[in-house]
Amino acid sequence: MKHIFFFTILSACAFVNVQASVLSIDSAISLALKNNYDLLIAHNSSEIAKINNTAGNAGMLPSVSISGTDNQAFNIVNQKTSSGANTNNLSVRSNSASAGAELNWTLFDGGKMFVTKKALNEIDSLGQIQFKDKVLQTAYSVVEAYYNVVRQKQESALLSEVLSYNTDRVSIIQTEFTAGLMPKTTLLQAQIDLNVYKENAITQDNVIKTAKRSLNVLLGRNPSTEFDVQDSIPLDFNPDTASILEKLYANNTSILSYKKQLVVSRLNIKEISALRYPKINLNAGYDFSNIDNSAGSTLLNRTSGPYIGGAISIPVYQSGEISRRIANAKLQMESAQYDLDNATRQAEARLRNSIDEFESQNRLLIIEKNNSLLAKENLDISMQRMRLGQSTSLELRQAEESYEEARTRQINIEYNLKMAETSLKQLLADFESIR
């Protein structure tokens, strides 16, 4: 009765899982691209670089401003002149108003503005590369978390299968014990084994829930969102190792990112060098002024008109400031080159490791698939022999363990193979095929 109740609970859980919507790997990646918080932050950083990439930010465009003032004054005037005339006025009003438009434009700064614009273009491109790198990292994390749920689901199914064999074993031994053909110690050990598998099934169910919560967080969803996943891990990737290094150098986001940083470092040297040249500014505008007095020698004074002018600044001596900044910039450029070389070597090493891992896991999978078939056949034969009284409980128990271990190894190898495949695609920035 207890066994029937336990399987009823498992069946109910399975029914609930069936009712939950099945989340495909494509849908999971799409959700992450829309909702993942780290990705949203990376997108904002990329947009900031794009917004900053303007001719005005590079100093190539003029600045135009309009200003205006209006002042009212009310004064008490008490004047006594040398001619003897006296003036007493308790309310003298004075109004002063002015307005103007001004344009300031740097016409020449040693070419610095054009170098700055090139640097902004490179920084914009760098932001896009870094965003793509974050997209690839997020896709990898989603694939890792998604297929971990699949793996744990397969482990749960395996435990249910082995649990069924254990239940049959207990039933057979119970019959033989009742008939006096089997000692009670054998029955007790079989029941203990069955209980251990029940415990493992409960623990595995919790592992699956934890794995699903981790995936939900990556997808930017409520951690308690219910869903189901597919039953197996697709393995149909066949890498073209002949041209894989060329693809790495051309597409790897880490390498491309450090290349852009090196270009920006070189442009920084040119920007600083441009400070040695003269700077020519143009300023022009239009002014209007109106002064209105209710008393006094000048009752109205109104002026208006355009103006234009220029300024030139020639750096003569700056205490070696520009040379110091150029020396620092050259060291920064040298460090950027080291970063690029290091990133390239690391990417090459990761690529070699991923290829080796992929190939070794492929070979292991072929062996373990065969092992699983052999272990399953051995288990079925041992169960049949147990029913016929031609085998012992220990022999059947060993066959169960052998089958469970073989299937567990196969499940883990399939997962490792998928992650080696995904690592290769991430290194080659092949987002479209990351699935």
C-alpha positions in Angstrom: 0.0 0.0 0.0 2.9 2.4 0.8 4.5 1.7 -2.5 1.2 2.4 -4.3 0.9 5.7 -2.4 4.4 6.7 -3.3 3.9 6.0 -7.0 0.6 7.9 -6.9 2.5 11.0 -5.6 5.1 10.6 -8.3 2.4 10.3 -10.9 0.7 13.4 -9.6 3.9 15.3 -9.8 4.5 14.1 -13.3 0.9 15.2 -14.3 1.6 18.7 -12.9 4.8 18.9 -14.9 3.0 17.8 -18.1 0.5 20.6 -17.5 3.3 23.2 -17.2 4.2 24.9 -20.5 7.2 23.6 -22.2 9.9 26.2 -22.5 12.1 25.7 -25.6 15.8 26.7 -25.6 15.0 29.3 -28.3 12.3 30.9 -26.2 14.6 30.9 -23.2 17.3 32.7 -25.0 14.8 35.2 -26.4 13.4 35.9 -23.0 16.9 36.5 -21.6 17.7 38.9 -24.4 14.6 40.9 -23.4 14.7 40.7 -19.7 18.2 39.8 -18.3 19.3 42.6 -16.1 23.0 42.4 -16.8 22.2 42.5 -20.5 19.9 45.5 -20.1 22.8 47.3 -18.3 25.2 46.4 -21.1 22.8 47.7 -23.7 22.5 51.0 -21.9 26.3 51.3 -21.8 26.4 50.7 -25.6 23.7 53.3 -26.1 25.7 55.9 -24.1 28.7 55.4 -26.4 26.4 55.7 -29.4 24.8 58.9 -28.1 28.3 60.4 -27.4 29.4 59.8 -30.9 28.5 63.2 -32.5 30.4 65.9 -34.3 29.4 68.4 -31.6 30.9 66.2 -28.9 34.1 66.1 -30.9 34.2 69.9 -30.9 33.6 70.3 -34.7 30.4 72.4 -34.4 29.9 76.0 -33.2 28.1 76.9 -30.1 25.3 79.6 -30.3 23.8 81.4 -27.3 21.2 84.1 -26.9 21.2 86.3 -23.8 19.1 89.2 -22.6 18.7 91.5 -19.5 16.2 94.1 -18.4 16.8 96.4 -15.3 14.4 99.0 -13.9 15.8 101.6 -11.4 13.9 104.2 -9.4 16.1 106.9 -7.9 15.8 110.1 -5.8 17.9 112.8 -7.5 19.2 115.8 -5.6 21.6 117.9 -7.7 23.3 121.3 -7.1 25.4 122.7 -10.0 28.1 125.4 -10.0 25.7 127.7 -11.8 23.5 127.6 -8.8 20.7 125.4 -10.4 19.1 122.9 -8.0 17.4 119.7 -9.1 15.2 117.8 -6.7 13.3 114.8 -8.1 11.9 112.2 -5.8 11.1 109.7 -8.6 13.6 109.2 -11.4 12.9 106.1 -13.5 15.7 104.4 -15.4 15.3 101.4 -17.7 18.2 99.5 -19.1 17.6 96.5 -21.5 20.0 94.5 -23.7 19.9 91.4 -25.8 22.3 89.6 -28.0 23.1 86.5 -30.0 26.6 85.0 -30.0 28.4 82.3 -32.0 31.7 80.7 -31.0 33.4 78.3 -33.3 36.8 76.6 -33.2 38.1 76.8 -36.7 41.4 75.1 -36.2 42.8 73.1 -33.3 45.6 71.2 -34.9 43.2 68.5 -36.2 42.3 67.4 -32.7 38.5 67.6 -33.4 38.9 65.2 -36.3 41.0 62.8 -34.3 38.4 63.0 -31.5 35.6 62.1 -33.9 37.5 59.1 -35.1 38.0 58.1 -31.4 34.3 58.4 -30.7 33.6 56.2 -33.7 35.9 53.6 -32.3 34.4 53.9 -28.8 31.0 53.5 -30.4 32.1 50.3 -32.2 33.8 49.1 -29.0 30.5 49.5 -27.1 28.7 47.4 -29.7 31.3 44.7 -29.5 31.2 44.6 -25.7 27.4 44.4 -25.9 27.6 41.5 -28.3 30.1 39.8 -26.0 27.6 40.2 -23.1 24.9 38.7 -25.4 27.1 35.7 -26.1 27.9 35.3 -22.4 24.2 35.5 -21.5 23.3 33.0 -24.2 26.0 30.6 -22.9 24.6 31.0 -19.3 21.1 30.3 -20.5 22.1 27.2 -22.5 24.1 26.0 -19.4 21.2 26.5 -17.0 18.6 25.2 -19.4 20.3 22.0 -20.2 21.2 21.5 -16.6 17.4 21.4 -15.9 17.1 18.9 -18.8 20.0 16.8 -17.3 18.4 16.8 -13.8 15.1 15.9 -15.4 16.8 12.9 -17.1 18.4 12.0 -13.7 14.9 12.1 -12.1 13.5 9.8 -14.9 16.4 7.4 -14.3 15.8 7.3 -10.6 12.1 6.6 -11.2 13.1 3.7 -13.6 15.5 2.2 -11.1 13.0 2.7 -8.3 10.6 0.6 -10.3 13.1 -2.2 -10.6 13.7 -1.9 -6.8 10.0 -2.2 -6.1 9.8 -5.3 -8.2 12.8 -6.7 -6.4 11.2 -6.1 -3.0 7.9 -7.7 -4.3 9.8 -10.8 -5.5 11.8 -11.2 -2.3 8.6 -10.7 -0.2 7.0 -13.5 -2.1 10.0 -15.8 -1.6 10.2 -14.8 2.1 6.6 -15.6 2.7 7.2 -19.0 1.0 10.2 -19.5 3.3 12.7 -19.5 0.5 14.5 -16.3 1.4 15.9 -15.0 4.7 14.4 -11.9 6.3 17.7 -10.1 6.2 17.6 -10.1 2.4 14.1 -8.7 2.5 15.1 -6.0 5.0 18.1 -5.0 2.9 15.9 -4.8 -0.3 13.4 -2.6 1.6 16.3 -0.3 2.8 17.6 0.0 -0.8 14.1 0.9 -1.9 13.8 3.6 0.8 17.1 5.1 -0.2 16.0 5.4 -3.8 12.7 7.1 -2.6 14.9 9.6 -0.7 17.0 10.1 -3.8 13.9 10.8 -5.8 12.7 13.4 -3.3 16.2 15.1 -3.3 16.3 15.1 -7.0 13.0 16.8 -7.3 14.4 19.6 -5.1 17.5 19.8 -7.3 15.2 20.3 -10.3 13.3 23.1 -8.6 16.5 24.9 -7.7 17.8 24.6 -11.2 14.6 26.0 -12.6 14.8 29.0 -10.2 18.3 29.7 -11.4 17.1 29.6 -15.0 14.2 31.9 -14.2 16.5 34.5 -12.7 18.6 34.5 -15.9 15.5 35.0 -17.9 14.5 38.0 -15.7 11.3 36.2 -14.5 9.8 35.4 -11.2 11.9 32.6 -9.7 8.7 30.6 -8.9 7.5 30.7 -12.5 6.4 27.2 -13.5 7.6 25.6 -16.7 8.9 22.4 -18.2 11.8 21.7 -20.5 12.4 19.3 -23.4 13.4 15.7 -22.6 16.7 15.4 -24.3 19.8 17.3 -25.2 20.3 17.8 -29.0 23.8 16.8 -30.2 24.2 17.5 -33.9 27.2 19.9 -34.0 30.1 19.1 -36.3 32.8 21.9 -36.1 34.9 22.8 -39.1 38.3 22.7 -37.5 40.2 23.6 -40.7 39.2 27.3 -40.7 38.3 27.6 -37.0 41.4 29.7 -36.1 40.7 32.2 -38.9 37.1 32.5 -37.6 38.5 33.1 -34.1 40.7 36.0 -35.1 37.9 37.5 -37.2 35.0 37.1 -34.9 36.0 36.6 -31.3 34.6 39.5 -29.3 37.4 39.6 -26.7 40.0 39.9 -29.4 38.0 42.5 -31.3 37.4 44.5 -28.1 41.1 44.7 -27.3 41.9 45.6 -31.0 39.5 48.6 -30.7 41.0 49.6 -27.4 44.4 49.6 -29.1 43.1 51.9 -31.9 41.6 54.3 -29.3 45.0 54.4 -27.5 46.8 55.4 -30.7 44.2 58.1 -31.4 44.7 59.4 -27.9 48.3 60.1 -28.7 47.3 62.0 -31.8 44.7 64.0 -29.7 47.4 65.1 -27.2 49.9 65.9 -30.0 47.4 68.2 -31.6 47.7 70.5 -28.5 51.0 71.7 -29.7 49.4 73.5 -32.7 47.8 76.9 -32.6 44.1 77.2 -31.9 42.0 79.6 -33.9 38.5 80.6 -32.7 35.8 82.7 -34.5 33.2 84.7 -32.6 30.4 86.7 -34.0 27.0 88.0 -32.9 24.5 90.7 -32.8 23.9 93.1 -29.8 21.1 95.3 -28.9 21.1 97.9 -26.0 18.4 100.3 -24.9 18.7 102.8 -22.0 15.7 104.9 -21.2 15.8 107.6 -18.5 12.9 109.8 -17.3 15.2 112.7 -16.4 18.8 113.7 -16.9 21.0 114.9 -19.8 20.5 111.7 -21.8 16.9 110.5 -22.0 17.4 107.7 -24.5 20.4 105.8 -25.7 19.8 102.9 -28.1 22.5 100.9 -29.9 22.3 97.7 -32.1 24.4 95.9 -34.6 26.5 92.9 -35.5 30.0 92.2 -34.6 32.7 89.6 -35.6 36.1 88.8 -34.3 38.6 86.1 -33.8 41.2 84.8 -31.4 44.4 82.8 -31.8 46.2 80.9 -29.1 49.7 79.7 -29.8 51.2 77.3 -27.2 54.8 78.4 -26.6 55.8 76.7 -23.3 53.8 74.5 -21.1 56.4 73.1 -18.7 56.6 69.9 -20.6 53.0 69.0 -19.9 52.2 67.8 -23.4 55.4 65.7 -23.6 54.4 64.1 -20.3 50.9 63.3 -21.4 52.2 61.8 -24.7 54.7 59.6 -22.8 51.9 58.3 -20.6 49.7 57.7 -23.6 52.4 55.7 -25.3 52.7 53.5 -22.2 49.0 53.0 -22.2 49.1 52.1 -25.9 51.9 49.6 -25.1 49.8 48.1 -22.4 46.8 47.9 -24.8 49.0 45.9 -27.2 50.0 43.5 -24.3 46.3 43.1 -23.4 45.5 42.3 -27.1 48.3 39.7 -27.3 47.3 38.1 -24.0 43.6 38.0 -25.0 44.5 36.4 -28.3 46.6 33.7 -26.6 43.9 33.0 -24.0 41.3 32.8 -26.8 43.5 30.3 -28.7 44.0 28.2 -25.6 40.3 28.2 -24.8 39.6 27.2 -28.4 42.0 24.3 -28.3 40.7 23.2 -24.9 37.1 23.3 -26.2 37.9 21.4 -29.3 39.8 18.7 -27.3 36.9 18.6 -24.8 34.3 18.3 -27.6 36.2 15.5 -29.3 37.0 13.5 -26.1 33.4 13.8 -24.9 32.2 12.6 -28.3 34.4 9.5 -28.0 33.2 8.9 -24.4 29.6 9.2 -25.5 30.0 6.4 -28.1 31.4 4.1 -25.4 28.9 5.1 -22.7 25.9 4.6 -25.0 27.1 1.1 -25.6 27.6 0.6 -21.8 24.1 1.8 -21.1 22.6 -0.7 -23.6 24.7 -3.5 -22.1 23.8 -2.5 -18.5 20.1 -2.4 -19.4 20.2 -5.8 -21.0 22.1 -7.2 -18.0 19.5 -5.7 -15.6 16.6 -7.1 -17.5 18.2 -10.6 -17.6 19.0 -10.4 -13.9 15.4 -9.4 -13.1 14.1 -12.3 -15.2 16.5 -14.7 -13.4 15.4 -13.3 -10.1 11.8 -14.0 -10.9 12.7 -17.6 -11.9 14.7 -18.0 -8.7 18.0 -18.4 -10.6 19.6 -15.2 -9.2 20.3 -13.6 -5.9 19.1 -10.2 -4.6 22.8 -9.1 -4.5 23.3 -9.9 -8.2 20.2 -7.9 -9.1 21.3 -5.0 -6.9 24.7 -4.9 -8.6 22.9 -4.9 -12.0 20.7 -2.0 -10.9 23.8 0.0 -9.7 25.7 -0.8 -12.9 22.8 0.4 -15.0 22.3 3.6 -12.9 26.0 4.5 -13.1 26.2 3.9 -16.8 23.1 6.0 -17.6 24.3 8.8 -15.2 27.7 8.9 -17.0 25.9 9.1 -20.3 23.6 11.9 -19.2 26.6 13.9 -17.8 28.7 13.3 -21.0 25.8 14.5 -23.2 25.6 17.7 -21.0 29.4 18.2 -21.1 29.4 17.7 -24.9 26.7 20.3 -25.3 28.6 22.8 -23.2 31.8 22.2 -25.1 29.9 22.8 -28.3 28.4 26.0 -26.8 31.8 27.2 -25.7 33.1 26.8 -29.2 30.2 28.8 -30.6 30.7 31.5 -28.0 34.4 31.8 -28.8 33.6 32.2 -32.5 30.8 34.7 -31.8 28.4 32.4 -33.6 25.3 33.6 -31.8 22.7 32.3 -34.3 23.7 28.7 -33.8 23.9 28.8 -30.0 21.0 26.5 -29.1 
